[in-house]
């Protein structure tokens, strides 16, 4: 700790914490320039299942509330692996849409990053035929946005690996 504190003083490093959903984000900057962010998410393994601690609605942004956390099943490990198995040229669809969201938070910020990723995995699993492979990137982006729009309209999208539809 002392070594880190001395490094922080000597480099002009600033650390700030923020919370959103189950994650606490560590923002690291140096001399006012952002270096990187790290999301810290509480996970617990129970048998074969991973559980994520999400704040109870009454406790959200209110530390110390007795309601605390609700532990739910998470598929983050499977989803991360599934995204990595998608060819890089098709993963660009998700990256481009998330970039658009970043610069258009008012219009697209109502939907969480997790929803974009889950919808992308569902969309991609339905779109792997030969015709799909030949589509230009712009048409794939348009197809994904239409798929996303339909699921947002329904107000229901199950996690990609949970075929039972748990939320």
C-alpha positions in Angstrom: 0.0 0.0 0.0 2.8 2.4 0.9 4.6 1.6 -2.4 1.3 2.3 -4.3 0.7 5.6 -2.4 4.2 6.8 -3.2 3.8 5.8 -6.9 0.5 7.7 -6.9 2.0 10.9 -5.5 5.1 10.8 -7.8 3.1 10.2 -11.0 0.1 12.5 -10.6 -2.2 9.5 -10.7 -5.8 9.9 -9.8 -8.2 7.2 -8.9 -12.0 7.5 -8.8 -14.7 5.0 -8.1 -18.2 4.8 -9.5 -20.9 2.2 -9.4 -23.4 1.0 -12.0 -25.5 -2.1 -11.6 -23.4 -4.8 -9.9 -20.1 -3.3 -10.9 -17.8 -0.9 -9.1 -15.6 0.8 -11.7 -12.1 1.9 -10.9 -11.2 4.9 -13.1 -7.5 5.5 -13.3 -6.1 8.7 -14.9 -2.8 10.5 -14.9 -2.5 14.3 -15.1 -6.1 14.5 -16.1 -5.8 12.0 -18.9 -7.8 8.8 -18.7 -5.6 5.7 -18.7 -8.1 3.0 -18.2 -11.2 1.7 -16.3 -11.6 -1.6 -14.6 -15.0 -3.1 -13.7 -15.0 -5.0 -10.4 -18.0 -7.3 -10.2 -18.8 -9.6 -7.2 -19.2 -13.2 -8.4 -19.6 -16.4 -6.3 -19.4 -19.9 -7.6 -22.0 -22.2 -6.2 -21.7 -25.7 -7.6 -21.6 -25.4 -11.4 -23.3 -22.0 -11.4 -21.8 -18.5 -11.1 -23.9 -16.0 -9.1 -23.6 -12.2 -9.5 -24.5 -9.8 -6.7 -26.9 -7.1 -8.1 -28.1 -4.4 -5.8 -31.6 -4.7 -4.5 -33.7 -1.9 -6.1 -34.2 -0.3 -2.7 -30.5 -0.4 -2.0 -29.2 0.8 -5.4 -26.9 3.8 -4.9 -27.6 3.6 -1.1 -24.7 1.8 0.6 -25.5 0.2 3.9 -29.2 -0.5 3.2 -30.3 -3.7 4.8 -31.7 -5.0 1.5 -28.1 -5.3 0.1 -27.5 -7.6 -2.8 -29.7 -10.1 -4.7 -27.6 -13.0 -6.0 -28.6 -14.2 -9.5 -27.3 -16.7 -11.9 -24.8 -15.2 -14.4 -23.6 -16.4 -17.8 -20.7 -14.0 -18.2 -18.1 -16.7 -18.6 -20.0 -18.5 -21.3 -21.0 -15.3 -23.0 -17.4 -14.0 -23.1 -16.3 -17.2 -24.6 -19.1 -17.2 -27.2 -18.3 -13.7 -28.3 -14.6 -14.6 -28.7 -15.6 -17.6 -31.0 -17.3 -15.2 -33.4 -15.0 -14.2 -36.3 -13.5 -10.7 -35.8 -15.1 -9.3 -38.9 -18.6 -10.1 -37.4 -17.7 -9.0 -33.9 -17.1 -5.5 -35.5 -20.9 -5.3 -35.7 -21.2 -5.2 -31.9 -18.2 -2.9 -31.6 -19.6 -0.4 -34.1 -23.1 -0.4 -32.5 -21.6 0.0 -29.0 -19.5 3.0 -30.3 -22.6 4.5 -31.8 -24.3 4.1 -28.4 -21.4 5.7 -26.6 -21.7 8.8 -28.7 -25.5 8.8 -28.6 -26.3 8.1 -25.0 -29.6 10.0 -25.0 -31.1 7.9 -27.7 -29.4 4.6 -27.1 -28.2 4.8 -23.5 -31.5 3.5 -22.1 -30.4 0.0 -23.0 -27.5 -1.5 -21.0 -24.3 -2.8 -22.6 -25.3 -6.3 -21.4 -28.5 -6.1 -23.5 -26.5 -5.2 -26.6 -24.2 -8.1 -26.0 -27.0 -10.6 -25.3 -29.0 -9.5 -28.3 -25.9 -9.7 -30.5 -25.3 -13.3 -29.4 -28.9 -14.2 -30.1 -28.9 -12.4 -33.5 -25.6 -14.0 -34.5 -26.8 -17.5 -33.6 -29.8 -17.0 -36.0 -27.7 -15.5 -38.8 -25.0 -18.0 -39.7 -26.2 -19.2 -43.0 -24.2 -18.9 -46.2 -26.0 -15.8 -47.4 -25.2 -14.0 -44.1 -21.5 -14.6 -44.6 -21.6 -12.8 -47.9 -23.3 -9.7 -46.6 -21.3 -6.4 -46.3 -20.7 -5.1 -42.8 -23.2 -2.3 -43.2 -26.1 -4.7 -43.9 -25.1 -6.9 -40.9 -25.2 -3.8 -38.7 -28.6 -2.9 -40.0 -29.8 -6.5 -39.5 -28.6 -6.5 -35.9 -30.2 -3.1 -35.1 -33.5 -4.4 -36.4 -33.2 -7.5 -34.3 -32.3 -5.4 -31.3 -35.3 -3.1 -31.9 -37.7 -6.0 -32.0 -36.4 -7.4 -28.7 -36.4 -4.0 -27.0 -39.9 -3.5 -28.1 -40.9 -6.8 -26.5 -39.2 -5.8 -23.3 -37.8 -9.3 -22.8 -34.5 -10.8 -23.7 -33.2 -13.9 -21.9 -29.5 -14.4 -21.3 -27.9 -16.1 -24.3 -27.0 -19.4 -22.5 -30.1 -19.7 -20.5 -32.6 -21.5 -22.6 -35.2 -21.5 -19.8 -35.4 -17.7 -20.0 -34.4 -16.9 -16.5 -33.8 -13.2 -15.9 
